[in-house]
Amino acid sequence: MLEARYTKLDIEEDFFINYGFMPCAIQRLMHPRVPRTMLNKATQQQMAAILEFVSTHPHLHPRDVEAHFSHGRAANAWGGSSNVSTYLLDSMHYRGMLRIVKRERGIRLYAAEALRDAL
């Protein structure tokens, strides 16, 4: 089972053509990544606050970030709604600001540590 062995495997989660798992050596080649969109000042400030908060913990569940910041909800690409905190965490992960250090019940747990084996 992936969750039980996650921290022992030489893998990272990241975005390539689609989202998935890949060897760390391949993932390192993809960073630093040039983001597809520029961030507005408010989003940059939210991300900076999240990064500071996450860096004070070994890893955090998205609900802990949402409970701390209460960012609210926003429309997602499929017509539903998602927590803004989840969107920000995903965007920070895409940009290489956070990494996923393990999963619990399928939920990504984030950390502000450098990408495995440093870039």
C-alpha distances in whole Angstrom, upper triangle without the diagonal:
4,6,6,7,8,12,12,11,15,14,16,16,19,22,23,24,22,19,16,14,16,17,19,22,22,22,24,27,27,28,30,30,33,32,34,35,38,37,40,41,39,36,36,37,35,32,34,34,30,30,32,30,27,28,29,26,23,20,21,20,22,24,25,27,28,29,31,33,33,33,33,32,33,33,30,30,29,32,30,30,28,28,30,28,25,27,28,25,24,27,27,23,25,28,26,27,24,20,17,16,12,11,12,11,11,14,15,17,20,22,25,24,25,23,21,24,27,28
4,6,5,5,9,10,9,12,11,12,12,16,18,20,21,19,16,12,11,13,14,16,19,19,18,21,23,23,24,27,26,29,29,30,32,34,33,36,38,36,33,33,34,31,29,31,31,27,26,29,27,24,25,26,23,20,18,19,18,19,22,23,24,26,27,29,30,31,30,31,30,31,31,28,28,27,30,29,28,25,26,27,25,22,24,25,21,20,23,23,20,21,24,22,23,20,17,13,12,9,9,10,10,9,12,12,14,16,18,22,21,22,20,18,21,23,25
4,6,5,8,10,10,13,12,13,13,16,19,21,23,20,17,14,13,15,16,17,21,21,19,22,25,24,25,27,27,30,29,30,32,34,33,35,36,35,31,31,32,29,27,29,28,25,24,26,24,21,22,23,20,17,15,16,14,17,19,20,21,23,24,26,27,28,28,29,28,29,29,27,28,27,30,28,27,24,24,25,23,20,22,23,20,19,23,22,19,21,24,22,22,19,15,12,11,7,6,7,8,7,10,10,11,14,16,20,19,21,19,18,21,23,25
4,6,8,9,10,14,13,15,15,19,22,24,26,24,20,17,15,17,17,18,22,23,21,23,26,26,27,29,29,33,32,34,35,37,36,38,39,38,34,34,35,32,30,31,31,27,26,28,26,23,24,25,21,18,16,18,17,20,21,22,24,26,26,28,30,31,31,32,31,33,33,31,31,31,34,31,30,27,27,29,26,23,26,27,23,23,26,25,22,24,27,24,25,21,18,14,12,9,9,9,10,11,13,13,14,17,18,21,21,22,21,19,21,24,26
4,6,5,6,10,10,13,14,18,21,22,25,22,19,16,13,15,14,15,18,20,19,21,24,24,25,27,27,31,31,32,34,36,35,38,39,38,34,34,35,32,30,31,31,27,26,28,27,23,24,25,21,18,17,19,18,21,23,24,25,27,28,29,31,32,32,33,33,34,34,31,32,32,35,33,32,29,28,30,27,24,26,27,23,22,25,24,21,23,25,23,24,20,17,14,11,9,10,12,13,13,15,14,14,17,18,21,19,20,18,16,18,21,23
4,6,6,8,8,9,10,14,18,19,22,20,16,13,10,12,12,12,16,17,16,18,21,21,21,23,24,27,27,29,31,32,31,34,35,34,31,30,31,29,26,27,28,24,23,25,24,20,21,22,19,16,14,16,16,18,21,21,22,24,26,27,28,29,29,30,30,31,31,28,29,29,32,30,29,26,25,26,24,21,23,23,19,19,22,21,17,19,22,19,20,17,13,10,8,6,7,10,12,11,12,11,11,13,14,17,16,17,15,13,16,19,20
4,6,8,8,10,12,15,19,21,24,22,18,16,13,14,13,12,16,17,16,17,20,21,21,23,24,27,27,29,31,32,31,34,35,34,30,30,31,28,25,26,26,23,21,23,22,18,19,20,17,13,12,15,16,19,21,21,22,25,26,26,28,29,30,31,31,32,33,30,31,32,34,32,31,28,27,27,24,22,24,24,20,20,22,20,17,20,21,18,19,16,12,10,7,6,9,12,14,14,14,12,12,13,13,16,14,15,13,11,14,16,19
4,7,9,11,14,17,21,22,25,23,20,17,14,14,12,12,15,17,16,18,21,22,22,24,25,29,29,32,34,35,34,37,38,37,34,33,34,32,29,30,30,27,25,27,26,22,22,23,20,17,16,19,20,22,25,25,26,28,30,30,32,33,33,35,34,35,36,33,34,34,37,35,34,31,30,31,28,26,27,27,23,23,25,24,20,22,24,21,22,19,15,13,10,10,12,15,17,17,18,16,15,16,16,19,16,17,15,12,14,17,20
4,5,9,11,15,18,19,22,20,18,14,11,10,9,9,12,14,14,15,18,19,20,22,23,27,27,29,32,33,33,36,37,37,33,32,34,32,28,30,30,27,25,27,27,23,23,25,22,18,18,20,20,23,25,26,26,29,30,31,32,34,33,35,34,34,35,32,32,32,35,34,33,30,30,30,28,25,26,26,23,22,24,23,19,20,22,19,21,18,15,13,11,10,13,16,17,16,17,16,16,17,17,19,17,17,14,11,13,16,18
4,7,11,13,16,17,20,19,17,14,10,8,6,6,9,11,11,12,15,16,17,19,21,24,25,27,30,31,31,35,36,36,32,31,33,31,27,28,30,27,24,27,27,23,23,25,22,19,18,21,22,23,27,27,27,29,31,31,32,34,33,35,34,34,35,32,32,32,36,35,34,31,30,30,28,25,26,26,22,21,23,21,18,19,20,17,19,17,14,13,11,12,15,18,20,18,19,17,17,17,17,18,16,15,12,9,10,14,15
4,7,10,13,14,17,16,13,10,6,5,5,5,8,9,8,11,13,14,15,17,18,22,22,24,27,28,28,32,33,33,29,28,30,28,25,26,28,24,22,25,25,21,21,24,22,19,17,19,20,21,24,25,24,27,29,29,30,31,31,32,31,31,31,28,28,29,32,31,30,27,27,27,25,22,23,23,19,18,20,19,15,16,18,15,17,15,11,10,10,11,13,16,18,16,16,14,15,15,15,17,15,14,11,9,11,14,15
4,6,10,11,15,14,11,8,6,6,6,6,9,9,7,9,12,11,12,15,15,19,19,21,23,25,25,28,29,29,25,25,27,25,21,23,24,21,19,22,22,18,19,22,20,17,15,17,17,18,22,22,21,24,26,26,27,28,27,29,28,28,28,25,25,26,29,28,27,24,24,24,21,19,19,19,16,14,16,15,11,12,14,11,14,11,8,7,8,10,12,15,17,15,15,12,12,12,13,14,13,12,9,8,11,13,13
4,7,10,12,11,7,6,5,6,9,9,12,11,8,11,13,12,13,15,14,17,17,19,21,23,23,26,27,27,23,23,25,23,20,22,23,20,18,22,21,18,19,22,20,18,15,16,16,16,19,20,20,22,24,25,25,26,25,26,25,24,24,21,21,22,25,24,24,21,21,21,19,16,16,16,13,11,13,13,9,10,13,11,13,11,8,7,9,10,11,14,16,13,12,10,11,11,13,14,14,14,11,11,14,15,15
4,6,10,8,6,6,7,8,10,10,12,10,7,10,11,9,10,12,11,14,13,15,17,19,20,23,25,25,21,21,23,22,18,21,22,19,18,22,22,19,20,23,21,20,17,18,17,17,21,22,20,22,25,25,25,26,24,25,24,23,23,20,19,21,24,24,23,20,20,20,18,15,15,15,13,10,11,11,8,7,10,9,12,11,9,9,12,13,14,17,19,15,15,12,13,12,14,15,15,14,11,12,15,15,15
4,6,5,4,7,9,9,12,13,14,11,9,12,12,9,11,13,10,12,12,12,15,18,19,22,24,24,21,21,24,22,19,22,24,21,20,24,24,21,22,26,24,23,20,20,20,19,22,24,22,23,26,27,26,26,24,25,23,22,21,18,17,19,22,22,22,19,20,19,19,16,14,15,14,10,11,12,9,7,10,10,14,13,12,12,15,16,17,20,21,17,17,14,16,15,17,18,18,17,14,16,18,18,17
4,5,6,8,9,9,12,13,13,10,9,12,11,8,11,13,11,13,13,13,16,19,21,24,27,27,24,24,27,25,22,25,27,24,23,27,27,24,26,29,28,26,24,24,23,22,26,27,26,27,30,31,29,30,28,29,27,25,24,21,19,21,24,25,25,23,24,23,22,19,18,19,17,14,14,15,13,10,12,13,16,16,15,15,18,19,20,23,24,20,20,17,20,19,20,21,21,19,16,17,19,19,17
4,7,9,11,12,15,16,17,13,12,15,14,12,15,16,13,15,14,14,17,20,22,25,28,29,25,25,29,27,24,27,29,27,26,30,30,27,29,32,31,29,26,26,25,24,27,29,28,28,32,33,31,31,29,29,27,25,23,20,17,19,23,24,24,23,24,24,24,21,19,20,19,16,16,18,15,12,15,16,19,19,18,18,21,22,22,25,25,21,21,19,22,22,23,24,24,23,20,21,23,23,21
4,6,10,11,15,16,18,14,13,16,16,13,16,18,15,16,15,15,17,21,22,25,28,28,24,25,28,26,23,26,28,25,25,28,28,25,27,30,29,27,24,24,22,21,24,26,25,26,29,30,29,29,27,27,24,23,21,17,15,16,20,21,21,20,21,21,21,18,16,18,17,13,14,16,14,12,15,16,19,18,17,16,19,19,19,22,22,18,18,16,19,19,22,23,23,22,19,20,23,23,22
4,7,10,13,14,16,14,12,15,16,13,15,17,15,17,15,15,18,21,21,25,27,26,23,23,26,24,21,24,25,22,22,26,25,22,24,27,25,24,21,20,19,18,21,23,22,23,26,27,26,26,24,25,23,21,20,17,16,17,20,20,20,18,19,19,19,15,15,16,14,11,13,14,11,10,14,14,17,15,13,13,16,16,15,18,18,14,14,13,16,16,18,20,20,20,17,18,21,21,20
4,7,10,12,14,12,11,14,15,13,16,18,16,19,18,19,21,24,24,28,30,29,25,26,28,26,23,26,27,24,23,26,26,23,24,27,25,23,20,20,19,19,22,24,23,24,27,28,28,28,27,27,25,24,24,20,19,20,23,23,23,20,21,22,21,17,17,19,16,13,15,16,13,12,15,15,18,16,13,12,14,14,13,16,17,13,14,12,15,16,18,20,20,19,16,16,19,20,20
4,7,9,12,10,9,13,14,13,15,18,17,20,20,21,23,26,26,30,31,31,27,27,29,27,24,26,28,24,23,26,26,22,23,26,24,21,19,20,19,20,23,24,24,25,28,29,29,30,28,29,28,27,27,23,22,23,27,26,26,23,24,24,22,19,19,20,17,15,17,17,13,13,16,15,18,15,12,11,12,12,13,16,17,13,14,12,15,15,17,19,18,17,14,14,16,18,18
4,6,8,7,6,10,11,11,14,16,16,19,20,21,24,26,27,31,32,32,29,28,31,29,25,27,29,26,24,27,27,24,24,27,25,23,21,22,22,22,26,27,26,28,31,31,31,32,31,32,31,30,30,26,25,26,30,29,29,26,27,27,25,22,22,22,20,17,19,18,15,14,17,15,18,16,13,13,14,14,15,19,20,17,18,15,17,17,18,19,18,17,13,12,14,16,16
4,5,5,6,9,10,12,14,16,17,21,22,23,26,28,29,33,34,34,30,30,32,30,27,28,30,27,25,28,28,24,25,27,25,22,21,23,23,24,28,28,28,30,33,33,33,34,33,35,33,33,33,29,29,30,33,33,32,29,29,29,27,25,25,25,22,20,21,20,16,16,18,16,19,17,14,14,14,15,17,20,22,19,20,18,19,18,19,20,18,16,12,11,12,14,14
4,5,5,6,9,10,11,14,15,19,20,22,25,27,27,31,32,32,29,27,29,28,25,26,27,25,22,25,26,22,22,25,23,20,19,21,22,23,27,27,26,29,31,31,31,33,32,33,33,32,33,29,29,31,34,33,32,29,29,28,26,24,24,23,20,19,20,18,15,15,16,13,16,15,12,12,12,14,17,20,23,20,20,17,17,16,16,17,15,12,9,7,8,10,11
4,6,5,7,9,11,14,15,19,21,23,26,27,28,32,33,34,30,29,31,30,27,28,30,27,25,27,28,25,24,27,26,23,22,25,26,27,30,30,29,32,35,34,34,36,35,36,36,35,35,32,31,33,36,36,35,32,32,31,29,27,26,26,23,21,22,20,17,17,17,15,18,17,15,16,16,18,21,24,26,24,24,21,21,20,19,19,17,14,11,9,9,11,10
4,5,5,7,10,13,13,17,18,20,23,25,27,30,32,33,29,28,31,30,26,27,30,27,25,28,29,25,25,28,27,25,23,25,26,26,30,30,29,31,34,34,34,35,33,35,34,33,33,29,28,30,33,33,33,30,30,29,28,25,25,24,22,20,20,19,16,15,16,14,17,17,15,16,17,19,21,24,26,23,23,20,21,20,20,20,18,16,12,11,12,13,11
4,5,5,7,10,11,14,16,18,21,22,23,27,28,29,25,24,27,26,22,24,26,23,21,24,25,22,22,25,24,22,20,22,22,23,26,27,25,28,31,30,30,32,30,31,30,30,30,26,26,27,31,30,30,27,27,26,24,22,21,21,18,16,16,15,12,11,12,10,14,13,11,13,14,16,18,22,24,21,20,17,18,16,17,17,15,13,9,9,11,11,10
4,5,6,8,10,14,16,18,21,22,23,27,28,29,26,24,26,26,22,23,25,23,20,23,25,22,21,24,24,21,21,23,24,24,28,28,26,29,32,31,30,32,31,33,32,31,32,29,28,30,33,33,32,29,29,27,25,23,23,22,19,18,17,16,13,13,12,10,13,13,12,14,15,18,20,24,26,24,23,19,20,17,17,16,14,11,8,8,9,8,6
4,6,8,9,13,15,17,20,22,23,27,29,30,27,25,28,27,24,25,28,26,23,26,28,25,24,28,27,25,24,26,27,27,31,31,29,31,34,33,33,35,33,34,34,32,32,29,28,31,34,34,33,30,30,29,27,25,24,23,21,19,19,18,15,14,13,12,15,16,15,17,19,21,23,27,29,26,25,22,23,21,20,19,18,14,11,12,12,11,8
4,6,6,9,12,14,17,19,20,24,25,27,23,22,25,25,21,22,25,23,21,24,26,23,23,26,26,24,23,24,25,24,28,28,26,28,32,31,30,32,29,31,30,29,29,26,25,27,30,30,30,27,27,25,24,22,21,20,18,16,15,15,12,10,10,9,13,14,13,16,18,20,22,26,27,24,23,20,21,19,19,18,17,14,11,13,14,13,10
3,5,8,10,14,16,17,18,22,23,24,21,19,22,22,18,19,22,21,18,21,23,20,20,24,24,22,21,22,24,23,27,27,25,27,30,29,28,30,28,30,29,28,29,26,25,28,31,31,30,27,26,24,23,21,20,18,17,15,14,13,11,10,8,7,10,12,12,15,17,20,22,26,28,25,23,20,20,17,17,15,14,11,9,12,12,10,7
4,7,9,13,15,15,16,20,21,23,20,17,20,21,17,18,21,20,17,20,22,20,20,23,24,23,22,23,24,24,27,27,24,27,30,29,27,29,27,29,29,28,28,26,25,28,31,31,30,27,26,24,23,22,20,18,17,16,14,12,12,10,8,7,10,12,13,16,19,22,24,27,29,27,25,21,21,18,17,15,15,12,10,13,14,11,8
4,6,9,12,13,14,18,20,21,18,17,20,20,17,18,21,20,18,21,23,21,21,25,25,24,23,23,24,23,27,27,24,26,29,28,27,28,26,28,27,25,26,23,22,25,28,28,27,25,24,22,21,20,18,16,16,14,12,11,11,8,6,7,10,13,14,16,19,22,24,27,29,26,24,21,21,18,18,17,17,14,13,15,17,14,12
4,7,9,10,12,16,18,20,17,15,19,20,17,18,21,20,19,22,24,23,23,27,27,27,25,25,26,24,28,28,25,27,30,29,27,28,26,27,27,25,25,22,22,25,27,28,27,25,25,22,22,21,18,17,17,15,12,12,13,10,8,10,12,15,17,19,22,25,26,30,31,28,26,23,24,21,21,19,20,17,16,19,20,18,15
4,6,7,9,13,15,17,14,13,17,17,14,16,19,18,17,21,23,21,22,26,26,26,24,24,24,22,25,26,23,24,27,26,24,25,22,24,23,21,21,19,18,22,24,24,23,21,21,18,18,18,15,13,14,12,9,10,11,8,6,10,12,14,16,18,22,24,25,28,29,26,24,21,22,19,20,18,20,18,17,20,22,20,17
4,7,10,13,16,18,15,15,19,18,16,19,22,21,20,24,25,24,25,29,29,29,27,26,26,23,26,27,24,25,28,28,25,26,23,24,22,20,19,17,16,19,21,23,22,21,21,19,19,18,15,15,16,13,10,13,13,10,10,13,15,17,19,21,24,26,27,29,30,27,25,23,24,22,23,21,23,21,20,23,25,23,21
4,6,10,13,14,12,12,16,16,15,17,20,19,19,22,24,23,24,28,28,29,27,25,25,23,25,26,23,23,27,26,23,24,20,22,20,18,18,16,15,19,21,22,21,19,20,17,18,17,14,13,15,14,10,12,14,11,11,14,15,18,20,22,25,27,28,30,31,28,26,23,24,22,23,22,24,22,22,25,27,25,22
4,7,10,12,10,10,13,14,13,15,18,18,18,21,23,22,23,27,28,29,27,26,26,23,26,26,23,23,27,25,22,23,20,22,21,19,19,18,18,22,23,24,22,21,20,17,18,18,15,13,16,15,11,13,15,13,11,15,15,18,20,23,26,28,29,31,33,30,27,25,25,22,23,21,23,22,22,26,28,25,23
4,7,8,6,6,10,10,10,12,14,15,15,18,20,20,21,24,25,27,25,23,23,21,23,23,20,20,23,22,19,20,16,18,18,16,18,17,18,22,22,23,20,19,18,14,15,16,13,11,14,14,10,11,14,13,11,15,14,16,19,22,25,27,28,30,31,29,26,23,23,21,21,19,22,21,22,25,28,25,23
4,6,5,6,9,10,11,12,14,16,16,19,20,21,22,25,26,28,26,25,25,22,24,24,20,20,23,22,18,19,16,18,18,16,18,18,19,23,23,23,21,20,18,15,16,17,14,12,16,16,13,14,17,16,15,18,17,19,22,25,28,30,30,32,33,31,28,26,26,23,23,21,24,24,25,29,31,28,26
4,5,5,6,9,10,10,12,14,15,17,18,20,21,23,25,27,26,24,25,22,24,24,20,20,22,20,17,18,15,18,19,18,20,21,22,26,26,25,23,21,19,16,16,18,16,13,16,18,15,15,18,18,16,19,17,19,23,25,28,30,31,32,34,32,29,26,26,23,23,21,24,24,25,29,31,28,27
4,5,5,6,9,10,11,12,14,16,17,18,20,22,24,26,24,22,23,20,21,21,17,17,19,17,14,15,12,14,16,15,18,19,21,24,24,23,20,18,16,13,13,16,14,12,15,17,14,14,18,18,17,19,17,19,22,24,27,29,29,30,32,30,27,25,24,22,22,20,24,24,26,29,32,29,28
4,5,5,6,9,10,10,12,14,15,16,18,20,22,24,22,20,20,17,19,19,15,15,18,16,13,14,11,14,14,13,16,16,18,21,21,21,18,16,14,10,11,13,11,8,11,13,10,11,14,15,13,16,14,15,19,21,24,26,26,27,29,27,23,21,21,18,19,17,21,21,22,26,28,26,25
4,5,5,6,9,10,10,12,14,15,16,19,21,23,21,20,21,18,20,20,16,17,19,17,14,16,14,17,18,17,19,19,21,24,25,24,21,19,17,13,13,15,13,10,12,14,11,10,14,14,12,14,12,14,18,20,23,25,26,28,30,28,24,22,21,18,18,16,19,19,20,24,26,23,23
4,5,5,6,9,10,11,12,14,15,17,19,22,21,19,20,18,19,18,15,15,18,15,12,15,12,16,18,18,20,21,23,26,26,25,22,20,17,14,13,16,14,11,13,16,13,12,16,17,15,17,14,16,19,21,24,26,27,28,30,29,25,23,21,18,18,16,19,20,22,26,28,25,25
4,5,5,6,9,10,11,12,14,16,17,20,18,16,17,14,16,15,11,12,14,12,9,11,9,12,14,15,18,18,21,24,24,22,19,16,13,10,9,12,11,8,10,13,11,11,14,16,14,16,13,14,17,19,21,23,24,25,27,25,22,20,19,16,16,15,18,20,21,25,27,25,25
4,5,5,6,9,10,10,12,14,16,18,16,15,16,13,16,15,11,13,15,13,11,13,11,15,16,16,19,18,20,23,24,23,20,17,14,11,9,11,10,7,8,11,9,7,11,12,11,12,9,10,14,16,19,21,22,23,25,23,20,17,16,13,13,12,15,16,17,21,24,21,21
4,5,5,6,9,10,11,13,15,17,16,15,17,16,18,16,13,15,17,14,12,15,14,17,19,20,22,22,24,27,28,27,23,20,18,15,13,15,14,10,11,14,12,10,13,15,13,13,10,11,15,18,20,22,23,25,27,26,22,20,18,15,14,11,14,16,18,21,23,21,21
4,5,5,6,9,10,11,13,16,15,14,16,14,16,14,10,12,14,11,9,12,12,15,18,19,22,22,25,27,28,26,23,20,16,14,11,14,14,11,11,15,14,12,15,17,16,16,12,13,16,18,20,22,23,24,26,25,22,19,17,14,14,12,15,17,20,23,25,23,23
4,5,5,6,8,10,11,14,12,11,12,11,12,11,7,10,12,9,8,11,11,14,16,18,20,20,23,25,26,24,20,17,14,12,9,11,12,8,8,12,12,9,12,15,14,14,10,10,13,15,16,18,19,20,23,22,18,15,14,11,11,9,13,15,17,20,23,21,22
4,5,5,6,9,10,12,11,11,13,13,15,13,10,13,15,13,12,15,15,18,20,21,23,23,25,27,28,26,23,20,17,15,12,13,14,10,9,12,12,9,11,14,12,11,8,8,11,13,15,18,19,21,23,22,19,16,14,10,9,7,10,12,14,17,20,18,18
4,6,5,7,10,12,12,12,15,15,16,14,11,14,15,12,12,16,16,19,22,23,26,26,28,30,31,29,26,22,19,17,14,16,17,13,13,16,16,12,14,17,16,15,11,11,14,16,17,20,21,22,25,25,21,18,16,13,11,8,11,14,17,19,22,19,21
4,5,6,7,11,10,9,12,12,13,10,8,11,12,9,10,13,14,17,20,22,25,24,27,29,30,28,24,21,17,16,12,15,16,13,12,16,16,13,15,18,17,16,13,12,14,15,16,18,19,20,23,22,19,17,14,11,10,9,12,15,18,20,23,21,23
4,5,6,8,7,7,10,10,12,10,8,12,13,11,12,15,15,18,20,22,24,24,26,28,29,27,24,20,17,16,12,13,15,12,10,13,14,11,12,16,15,14,11,9,11,12,12,14,16,17,20,19,16,13,10,8,6,6,9,12,15,17,20,18,20
4,5,7,8,9,13,14,16,13,12,15,16,14,15,18,19,22,24,25,28,27,29,31,32,30,27,24,21,19,16,17,18,15,13,16,16,13,14,17,16,14,11,9,11,13,13,16,18,19,23,22,19,16,13,10,7,5,7,11,14,16,18,16,18
4,7,9,10,13,15,16,13,12,16,15,13,15,18,19,22,25,27,30,29,31,33,34,32,29,25,22,21,17,18,20,18,16,19,20,16,17,21,20,18,14,13,15,15,15,17,19,20,23,23,20,17,14,12,9,9,10,14,17,18,21,19,22
4,5,7,10,13,14,11,11,15,15,13,15,18,19,22,24,26,29,28,30,32,33,31,27,24,21,20,17,17,20,17,15,18,19,16,16,20,20,18,15,12,13,13,12,14,15,16,19,20,17,15,11,9,7,8,10,14,16,17,20,19,22
4,7,11,13,15,13,13,17,17,16,18,21,22,24,26,28,30,29,31,32,34,31,28,25,22,22,18,18,21,19,15,18,20,17,16,20,20,17,15,12,12,11,9,11,13,14,18,18,16,13,10,9,6,8,9,12,14,14,17,17,20
4,7,10,12,10,11,14,15,14,16,18,19,21,23,24,27,25,27,28,30,28,25,21,19,19,15,15,17,16,12,15,17,14,13,17,18,15,13,10,10,8,7,8,10,11,15,15,12,10,6,5,5,8,9,13,14,14,18,18,20
4,6,8,6,7,10,11,11,13,15,16,18,19,21,23,22,25,26,27,24,22,18,15,16,12,12,15,14,10,13,16,14,13,17,18,16,14,11,11,9,9,10,10,11,14,14,10,9,5,5,7,9,12,15,16,17,21,21,22
4,5,5,7,9,10,11,13,14,15,16,17,19,21,20,22,23,24,21,19,15,13,14,11,10,13,13,10,12,15,14,13,17,19,17,16,12,12,10,11,10,9,9,11,11,7,7,5,7,9,12,15,18,18,19,23,23,25
4,5,5,6,9,10,11,11,12,13,13,15,17,16,19,20,21,18,15,12,9,10,7,6,10,10,8,10,13,12,12,15,17,17,15,12,13,11,13,13,11,11,13,12,8,8,7,8,11,13,16,19,19,21,24,24,25
4,5,5,6,8,10,10,11,12,13,15,18,17,20,21,21,18,15,12,9,11,8,8,12,12,11,13,16,16,16,19,21,20,19,16,16,15,16,15,13,12,13,13,10,11,10,11,14,16,19,22,23,24,28,28,29
4,5,5,6,9,10,12,13,15,18,21,20,23,24,25,22,18,15,12,13,10,11,14,13,12,15,17,16,16,20,21,20,18,15,16,15,15,15,14,13,15,16,12,12,10,11,12,14,17,21,22,23,27,26,28
4,5,5,6,8,9,11,13,16,19,19,22,23,23,21,17,14,10,10,7,8,11,10,9,12,14,13,14,17,18,18,15,13,15,14,16,16,16,15,17,17,13,12,11,10,12,13,16,19,20,22,26,25,26
4,5,5,5,6,8,10,13,16,16,20,21,21,18,14,11,7,8,6,8,11,10,10,13,15,15,16,19,20,20,18,16,18,17,19,19,17,17,18,18,14,14,13,13,15,16,20,23,23,26,29,28,29
4,6,6,9,10,13,16,19,20,23,24,24,21,17,14,11,12,9,12,15,14,14,17,19,18,19,22,23,23,21,19,20,19,20,20,19,18,19,19,16,16,15,15,17,18,21,25,26,28,31,30,32
4,6,9,11,14,17,21,21,25,26,26,23,19,16,13,12,10,13,15,14,13,17,18,17,19,22,22,22,19,17,19,19,20,21,20,20,21,22,18,17,15,15,16,16,20,23,25,27,30,29,30
4,6,9,12,15,18,19,23,24,24,21,17,15,11,10,8,11,13,11,12,16,16,16,18,20,21,21,18,17,20,20,21,22,22,21,23,23,19,18,17,16,17,17,21,23,25,27,31,29,30
4,5,9,12,16,17,21,22,21,18,15,12,9,9,8,11,13,12,13,16,17,17,19,22,22,23,21,20,22,21,23,23,22,22,23,22,19,19,18,17,19,20,24,26,27,30,33,32,32
4,7,9,13,14,18,20,19,16,13,11,7,6,6,9,10,10,12,14,15,15,18,19,20,21,19,18,21,21,23,24,23,23,23,22,19,18,18,17,19,19,23,25,26,29,32,31,31
4,7,11,13,16,18,16,14,10,8,6,6,8,10,11,11,14,15,16,17,20,21,22,24,22,21,23,22,25,25,23,23,23,22,19,19,20,19,22,22,26,28,29,31,35,33,34
4,7,9,13,14,12,10,6,5,4,5,8,9,9,11,14,14,15,17,19,20,21,23,22,21,23,22,25,25,23,23,23,21,18,19,20,20,22,23,27,29,29,31,35,34,34
4,6,10,11,10,8,5,6,6,6,10,10,9,11,14,14,14,17,19,19,20,23,22,21,23,23,26,26,24,25,24,22,20,20,21,21,24,24,28,29,29,32,35,34,33
4,7,8,6,6,4,6,9,9,13,12,10,13,16,15,15,18,20,19,21,24,23,23,24,24,27,27,25,26,25,23,20,21,23,23,26,26,30,31,30,33,36,35,34
4,6,6,6,5,6,9,9,12,11,9,12,14,13,13,17,17,17,19,22,22,21,22,22,25,25,23,23,23,20,18,18,21,21,24,25,28,28,28,30,33,32,32
4,6,7,9,10,13,13,15,13,11,14,16,14,14,18,18,17,19,22,23,22,23,22,26,26,24,25,24,21,20,20,23,22,25,26,29,29,28,30,34,33,31
4,6,8,10,14,15,17,15,13,17,18,16,17,21,20,19,22,25,25,25,25,24,27,26,24,25,23,21,20,20,23,24,27,29,31,32,30,32,36,35,34
4,7,10,13,14,18,16,14,18,20,18,19,22,23,22,24,27,27,27,27,26,30,29,26,27,25,23,22,23,25,26,29,30,33,34,33,35,38,38,37
4,7,11,12,15,14,13,17,18,17,18,21,22,21,24,26,26,25,26,25,28,27,24,24,23,21,19,20,23,24,27,29,32,33,32,34,37,37,36
4,7,9,12,11,10,14,15,15,16,19,20,20,22,24,24,23,24,23,26,25,23,23,21,20,18,19,21,21,25,26,29,30,30,32,36,35,35
4,6,8,7,7,11,12,12,13,16,17,17,20,21,21,19,20,19,22,22,19,19,19,17,15,15,17,18,21,22,25,27,26,29,32,32,31
4,5,5,7,9,10,11,13,14,16,17,19,20,19,18,19,18,21,20,19,19,19,17,14,14,15,16,19,20,23,25,25,27,31,30,30
4,5,5,6,9,10,11,12,14,15,16,18,17,16,18,18,21,21,20,21,21,19,16,16,16,15,18,19,22,24,24,27,30,29,28
4,5,5,6,9,10,10,12,14,15,16,14,13,15,15,18,18,17,18,19,17,14,13,13,12,14,15,19,21,21,24,27,26,26
4,5,5,6,9,10,10,12,14,15,14,13,14,13,16,16,15,16,16,14,11,10,11,11,14,15,18,20,20,22,26,25,25
4,6,5,6,9,10,11,12,14,14,13,14,14,18,18,17,19,19,17,14,13,14,13,16,16,19,20,20,23,26,25,25
4,5,5,6,9,10,11,12,11,11,13,14,17,18,18,20,21,19,15,13,14,12,14,13,17,18,18,21,24,23,22
4,5,5,6,9,10,10,9,8,9,10,13,14,14,16,18,16,12,10,10,8,10,11,14,15,15,18,21,20,20
4,5,5,6,9,10,10,9,10,10,14,15,14,17,18,15,12,10,11,10,12,13,15,16,15,18,21,20,20
4,5,5,6,9,9,9,11,12,16,18,18,20,22,19,16,13,14,12,14,13,16,16,15,18,22,20,19
4,5,5,6,5,6,9,11,14,16,17,20,22,19,16,13,13,10,11,10,12,13,13,16,19,17,16
4,5,5,6,5,6,8,11,13,14,17,19,17,14,11,11,8,10,9,11,11,10,13,16,15,15
4,5,8,8,9,11,14,16,17,20,22,18,16,13,14,12,13,13,14,13,12,15,18,16,15
4,6,8,10,13,16,18,20,23,25,22,19,16,16,13,13,12,13,12,11,15,17,15,13
4,5,7,10,13,16,18,21,23,21,18,15,15,11,11,9,10,8,7,11,13,11,10
4,7,10,13,16,18,21,23,21,18,15,14,10,9,7,8,8,9,12,15,12,12
4,7,9,12,14,17,20,18,15,11,10,6,6,5,7,8,8,11,14,13,13
4,6,9,11,15,17,15,13,9,8,6,6,7,7,8,7,9,12,12,13
4,6,8,11,14,12,10,6,6,5,6,9,9,11,9,10,14,14,16
4,7,10,14,12,11,8,6,6,6,9,9,11,10,9,13,14,16
4,7,10,9,8,6,6,8,9,13,13,14,13,13,16,18,20
4,6,5,5,5,6,9,12,15,16,18,16,16,20,21,23
4,5,5,7,7,11,14,17,18,21,20,20,23,24,26
4,6,9,10,14,17,21,22,24,23,23,26,28,29
4,7,9,13,16,19,21,22,21,21,24,26,27
4,6,10,13,17,18,20,19,20,23,24,25
4,6,10,13,15,16,15,16,20,21,22
4,7,11,12,15,14,15,19,19,21
4,7,9,11,12,13,17,17,18
4,5,9,10,11,15,14,16
4,7,9,11,14,12,14
4,6,8,10,9,12
4,6,8,6,8
4,6,5,7
4,5,8
4,7
4
